């Protein structure tokens, strides 16, 4: 996929992040799961999307998108995820202060093949090693250039 297609899907993830209800001590993040269309020049198909705190339980964007995909395609989600790209406006977390499973672990368990990241998680709350965890597990990482400032600014909405 070319960088313009990556940018277009990241812009969709940013639209998801804008839906977040700001919360002190938490980032506003958006995620879109896409099945790339390698057979043609088309972009691909959005399978699921999510944003921080969308679902009950102090949930994160990636976990919400994964849960919604499993709910909408209970019999095929696992096989689809093996070929899916995950677009997330911020590096998937490696530590959850709430005690919930980190998003990097959820993406690895789901078997996603590639993760496109808008911006690294700053050390505002914890030191994140999500990208390293993903890479160590064989997930291809793409650090999308050009939207970092927008991703970080939106992430910090209400976080301070």
C-alpha positions as CSV (number, residue, x, y, z in Angstrom):
1,X,0.0,0.0,0.0
2,X,1.3,3.4,-0.8
3,X,1.7,6.2,1.8
4,X,-1.4,8.1,0.6
5,X,-3.6,5.1,1.3
6,X,-2.0,4.8,4.7
7,X,-2.7,8.5,5.3
8,X,-6.3,8.1,4.3
9,X,-6.9,5.2,6.7
10,X,-5.0,7.1,9.5
11,X,-7.3,10.1,8.9
12,X,-10.3,7.7,9.5
13,X,-8.6,6.6,12.8
14,X,-8.3,10.2,13.7
15,X,-12.0,10.7,13.1
16,X,-12.6,7.8,15.6
17,X,-10.3,9.5,18.1
18,X,-12.4,12.7,17.9
19,X,-15.3,10.7,19.3
20,X,-13.6,10.0,22.6
21,X,-14.9,11.6,25.7
22,X,-11.9,13.4,27.2
23,X,-10.7,12.0,30.5
24,X,-8.0,13.2,32.9
25,X,-5.1,10.8,32.9
26,X,-6.1,9.1,29.6
27,X,-5.3,9.5,25.9
28,X,-7.9,9.9,23.2
29,X,-7.0,7.3,20.5
30,X,-8.7,6.0,17.4
31,X,-8.2,2.7,15.6
32,X,-9.3,1.3,12.3
33,X,-8.8,-2.4,11.2
34,X,-8.5,-2.8,7.4
35,X,-8.3,-5.7,5.1
36,X,-6.0,-4.6,2.3
37,X,-7.0,-5.4,-1.2
38,X,-3.8,-6.8,-2.7
39,X,-5.5,-8.1,-5.8
40,X,-6.4,-4.7,-7.2
41,X,-5.3,-1.1,-6.8
42,X,-8.2,-0.4,-4.4
43,X,-7.5,0.8,-0.9
44,X,-9.0,-2.0,1.1
45,X,-12.0,-2.6,3.3
46,X,-12.6,-1.2,6.8
47,X,-13.6,-4.2,9.0
48,X,-13.9,-2.4,12.3
49,X,-13.2,0.8,14.1
50,X,-13.0,1.9,17.7
51,X,-11.9,4.7,20.0
52,X,-10.8,5.0,23.6
53,X,-13.6,4.5,26.2
54,X,-16.1,3.6,23.6
55,X,-17.2,0.4,25.3
56,X,-17.7,0.0,29.0
57,X,-14.7,-0.7,31.3
58,X,-12.0,2.0,30.6
59,X,-11.3,0.4,27.2
60,X,-8.8,1.4,24.6
61,X,-9.3,2.0,20.9
62,X,-7.5,-1.2,19.6
63,X,-9.3,-3.5,22.1
64,X,-12.6,-2.0,21.1
65,X,-12.0,-2.4,17.4
66,X,-11.0,-6.0,18.0
67,X,-14.0,-6.7,20.1
68,X,-16.4,-5.2,17.6
69,X,-14.8,-7.2,14.8
70,X,-15.2,-10.4,16.8
71,X,-18.8,-9.6,17.5
72,X,-19.6,-8.8,13.9
73,X,-17.7,-11.8,12.4
74,X,-17.6,-14.4,15.2
75,X,-16.7,-17.3,12.8
76,X,-14.2,-15.5,10.6
77,X,-12.5,-12.8,12.7
78,X,-9.4,-14.8,13.5
79,X,-8.7,-15.7,9.9
80,X,-9.4,-12.2,8.7
81,X,-7.1,-10.6,11.3
82,X,-4.2,-12.7,10.0
83,X,-4.3,-10.5,6.9
84,X,-5.4,-7.3,8.4
85,X,-3.7,-3.9,8.9
86,X,-4.4,-2.0,12.1
87,X,-4.2,1.8,11.9
88,X,-3.9,3.4,15.3
89,X,-3.4,7.0,16.1
90,X,-1.0,6.2,18.9
91,X,1.4,3.4,19.6
92,X,-0.5,0.5,21.2
93,X,0.0,0.4,25.0
94,X,2.3,-2.2,26.6
95,X,1.2,-1.4,30.2
96,X,-2.3,-0.7,31.6
97,X,-2.4,1.1,34.9
98,X,-6.0,-0.2,35.2
99,X,-4.8,-3.8,35.2
100,X,-6.5,-4.6,31.9
101,X,-4.6,-6.4,29.2
102,X,-2.4,-4.1,27.1
103,X,-3.4,-3.4,23.5
104,X,0.0,-4.6,22.1
105,X,-0.7,-8.0,23.7
106,X,-4.3,-8.1,22.3
107,X,-3.0,-7.3,18.8
108,X,-0.3,-10.0,19.1
109,X,-2.9,-12.6,20.3
110,X,-5.2,-11.6,17.5
111,X,-2.5,-12.4,15.0
112,X,-2.5,-9.1,13.0
113,X,0.1,-8.9,10.4
114,X,0.8,-5.1,10.3
115,X,0.3,-2.1,12.5
116,X,0.5,1.4,11.2
117,X,1.1,3.9,13.9
118,X,0.4,7.7,13.9
119,X,2.7,8.7,16.8
120,X,4.6,7.0,19.6
121,X,3.1,7.0,23.0
122,X,4.7,9.8,25.1
123,X,5.9,9.0,28.6
124,X,3.0,11.1,30.2
125,X,1.7,8.2,32.2
126,X,3.8,5.1,31.6
127,X,6.8,4.1,29.6
128,X,5.4,2.4,26.5
129,X,7.1,-0.5,24.8
130,X,4.2,-1.5,22.6
131,X,6.0,-1.1,19.3
132,X,8.9,-3.2,20.6
133,X,6.5,-5.9,21.8
134,X,4.7,-6.0,18.4
135,X,8.0,-6.1,16.4
136,X,9.4,-8.9,18.7
137,X,6.2,-10.9,18.0
138,X,6.7,-10.6,14.2
139,X,4.1,-7.8,13.5
140,X,5.3,-5.5,10.8
141,X,5.4,-1.9,12.0
142,X,4.9,1.2,9.8
143,X,5.5,4.6,11.5
144,X,3.4,6.9,9.4
145,X,5.0,10.3,8.9
146,X,3.2,13.6,8.6
147,X,0.4,13.3,11.1
148,X,2.3,13.0,14.3
149,X,1.5,16.4,15.6
150,X,-2.3,16.0,14.9
151,X,-2.3,12.5,16.5
152,X,-0.5,13.7,19.6
153,X,-2.6,16.9,20.0
154,X,-5.8,15.0,19.7
155,X,-4.6,12.2,22.0
156,X,-3.9,14.7,24.8
157,X,-7.3,16.3,24.6
158,X,-8.4,16.5,28.3
159,X,-5.6,14.2,29.4
160,X,-3.8,16.6,31.6
